[in-house]
Structures are given as structure tokens and as C-alpha cells.
């Protein structure tokens, strides 16, 4: 799951990495992918709090 999210963020950031102008859809995809990855990491980390 995390690997797929990483690939999605990379594909969204690809125009920026290659030095091309990104379309609005690509910018939204990249930003949304970043937020999604952040939320997944936060919620999976919060779920492990208290597990001793």
C-alpha cells in the first residue's frame, strides 16, 4: 500500500522533477498524493500508540 502511494506521489511530481510546467490536474494530483501519504503515516502511527 505504501509503495503504491509512493509511486503515485512520484508520478504527480514528475513534471516538476523534469523541469516541465505541470497542468492544474497534475498539481492537484501531486498535492493530494502528498496529503494522502501524510495521513496514512499519521493514522498508522497513531494506531500503534499504547501497543506495548
ZIJOHU-V372236 format. One record per residue. N is the residue number from 0. SS is DSSP state (hx for helix, st for strand, lp for the rest). PHI is phi in whole degrees, 0 to 359 (none if undefined). OMEGA is omega in whole degrees, 0 to 359 (* if undefined). Layout:
# ZIJOHU-V372236
N:SS:PHI:OMEGA  N:SS:PHI:OMEGA
This chain:
# ZIJOHU-V372236
0:lp:none:181  1:hx:293:178  2:hx:294:178  3:hx:296:178  4:hx:294:178  5:hx:297:178  6:hx:295:180  7:hx:297:178  8:hx:294:178  9:hx:299:180  10:hx:296:177  11:hx:290:181  12:hx:271:185  13:hx:307:179  14:hx:299:179  15:hx:294:181  16:hx:292:181  17:hx:271:178  18:lp:82:179  19:lp:260:175  20:lp:284:181  21:lp:271:175  22:lp:282:180  23:hx:300:180  24:hx:297:178  25:hx:294:178  26:hx:294:177  27:hx:294:179  28:hx:297:180  29:hx:293:179  30:hx:295:178  31:hx:295:178  32:hx:295:178  33:hx:297:180  34:hx:296:180  35:hx:297:178  36:hx:298:179  37:hx:300:180  38:hx:296:178  39:hx:298:180  40:hx:294:180  41:hx:295:184  42:hx:289:176  43:hx:287:178  44:hx:286:180  45:hx:295:180  46:lp:294:180  47:lp:266:179  48:lp:291:179  49:lp:91:178  50:lp:273:179  51:lp:248:*
